[in-house]
């Protein structure tokens, strides 16, 4: 029977050919988490898969990307909530590892794991993008859990180092609307920056326990191609740095965006 401590909320949108693989991965956990599907675009593809795997669908209305994420969190009624992106997959020990980390650090705001990328249906455990993020996460790798505001902000001030689908939220310790914002791409970085100023820990599990799919048709890739991400990066950087430094970091960060392309591996 599913446990009442942790829930995977699969955020489903339109008709993803990868949705079933995501469902299988969260149902195949060593720890029996609850699983529900949250969607603002209910259709026969989502409905048929929900019926096939006997999953509840929680339906909402689309507002913004961040609003959809907040809706997904509230679709669960357990203390721990993971928003599973429909194109991604989770290793079988993800939930068990998160629950174990929560038992050690119950005052955490978020618990997140390392991750790998899925490119052309192959698992990529190391590339330039992943190496840089792991270097920037060295302060939390040393302690696994950071409580001080300074240290939580330190791991965010050079870029968005936390992979959103790798995150589990400790709902009772977080504000009601975590992602709510005008951002189209950086609603996750905005959320981590917002949470970094709150009382509570960021807890990290230094194991690649989920796979984040890099697709040419992904929302992130489309936003990068439109130049929206560069503007949003600059806005977030100004929360950490004076404007001249924020501008320089944005220019540097813009060059790294090419790693989101399948051509760069």
Long-range contacts (C-beta under 8 A, 24 or more apart in sequence): 1-32, 2-32, 2-33, 2-34, 2-35, 3-31, 3-32, 3-33, 3-34, 4-34, 4-78, 5-33, 5-78, 5-79, 5-80, 5-99, 5-102, 6-31, 6-33, 6-34, 6-78, 6-79, 6-80, 6-81, 6-82, 6-95, 6-98, 6-99, 6-168, 7-33, 7-34, 7-35, 7-36, 7-76, 7-77, 7-78, 7-80, 7-81, 7-82, 8-33, 8-34, 8-35, 8-36, 8-82, 8-84, 8-90, 8-95, 9-36, 9-37, 9-38, 9-58, 9-72, 9-73, 9-75, 9-76, 9-81, 9-82, 9-83, 9-84, 10-35, 10-36, 10-37, 10-38, 10-55, 10-84, 10-86, 11-38, 11-39, 11-68, 11-69, 11-72, 11-83, 11-84, 11-85, 11-86, 12-37, 12-38, 12-39, 12-41, 12-46, 12-86, 13-39, 13-40, 13-41, 13-86, 14-41, 14-43, 15-43, 15-45, 15-46, 16-86, 16-87, 18-86, 18-87, 18-88, 18-213, 19-45, 19-46, 19-49, 19-86, 19-87, 20-49, 21-89, 22-84, 22-85, 22-86, 22-87, 22-88, 22-89, 22-90, 23-49, 23-53, 23-55, 25-89, 25-90, 25-91, 25-92, 26-84, 26-90, 26-95, 27-53, 28-92, 29-90, 29-92, 29-93, 29-94, 29-95, 29-96, 30-92, 30-93, 30-95, 30-96, 31-95, 31-96, 31-99, 33-82, 33-95, 34-76, 34-78, 36-75, 36-76, 38-71, 38-72, 38-75, 40-68, 40-71, 64-180, 64-181, 64-182, 64-184, 64-187, 65-179, 65-183, 65-184, 65-187, 65-219, 66-179, 66-180, 66-181, 66-183, 66-187, 66-190, 66-191, 67-179, 67-180, 69-164, 69-178, 69-179, 69-187, 69-188, 69-191, 70-176, 70-177, 70-178, 70-179, 70-180, 73-169, 73-171, 73-178, 74-176, 76-171, 78-171, 79-170, 79-171, 79-172, 80-111, 80-168, 80-169, 80-170, 80-171, 81-168, 81-169, 81-171, 82-165, 82-167, 82-168, 82-169, 83-164, 83-165, 83-167, 83-169, 84-165, 85-164, 85-165, 85-212, 85-213, 87-213, 87-215, 87-218, 88-118, 88-165, 88-210, 88-211, 88-212, 88-213, 89-118, 89-210, 89-211, 89-213, 90-209, 90-210, 90-211, 91-208, 91-209, 91-210, 91-211, 93-207, 93-209, 94-209, 94-210, 97-205, 97-207, 97-209, 98-168, 98-205, 101-144, 101-203, 101-205, 102-168, 102-170, 102-203, 104-145, 105-144, 105-145, 105-201, 105-203, 106-170, 107-147, 107-173, 107-200, 107-201, 108-145, 108-170, 108-173, 108-200, 108-201, 108-202, 108-203, 109-169, 109-170, 109-173, 109-174, 109-195, 109-198, 109-200, 109-201, 109-202, 110-162, 110-167, 110-168, 110-169, 110-170, 110-174, 110-192, 110-195, 110-202, 110-203, 111-167, 111-168, 111-170, 111-203, 111-204, 111-205, 112-162, 112-163, 112-166, 112-167, 112-168, 112-202, 112-203, 112-204, 112-205, 113-166, 113-204, 113-205, 113-206, 113-207, 113-208, 113-209, 113-210, 114-166, 114-204, 114-205, 114-206, 114-207, 114-208, 114-209, 115-163, 115-165, 115-166, 115-208, 115-209, 115-210, 115-211, 115-212, 116-208, 116-210, 116-211, 116-212, 117-211, 117-212, 117-213, 117-214, 118-211, 118-212, 118-213, 118-214, 119-214, 119-262, 119-265, 120-262, 123-211, 124-265, 125-208, 127-259, 127-264, 127-265, 128-256, 128-259, 129-256, 129-259, 129-260, 132-159, 132-256, 133-159, 133-161, 133-163, 136-161, 137-161, 137-204, 140-202, 140-204, 141-204, 141-206, 144-203, 144-204, 144-205, 144-206, 145-201, 145-202, 145-203, 145-204, 146-201, 146-202, 146-203, 147-200, 147-201, 149-196, 149-197, 152-195, 152-196, 152-202, 153-193, 153-196, 153-197, 153-240, 155-202, 156-189, 156-192, 156-193, 156-196, 156-240, 157-237, 157-240, 157-241, 158-249, 159-189, 159-249, 159-253, 159-256, 160-186, 160-188, 160-189, 160-192, 160-236, 162-188, 162-192, 162-202, 163-210, 163-212, 164-188, 165-210, 165-212, 166-209, 166-210, 166-212, 170-200, 173-200, 174-198, 183-232, 184-223, 184-228, 184-232, 185-219, 185-220, 185-223, 185-224, 185-228, 185-229, 185-232, 186-229, 186-232, 186-233, 186-235, 186-236, 189-236, 190-236, 193-236, 193-239, 193-240, 214-260, 214-261, 214-262, 215-262, 216-261, 216-262, 218-260, 220-260, 221-260, 221-261, 224-257, 224-260, 229-257, 230-254, 230-257
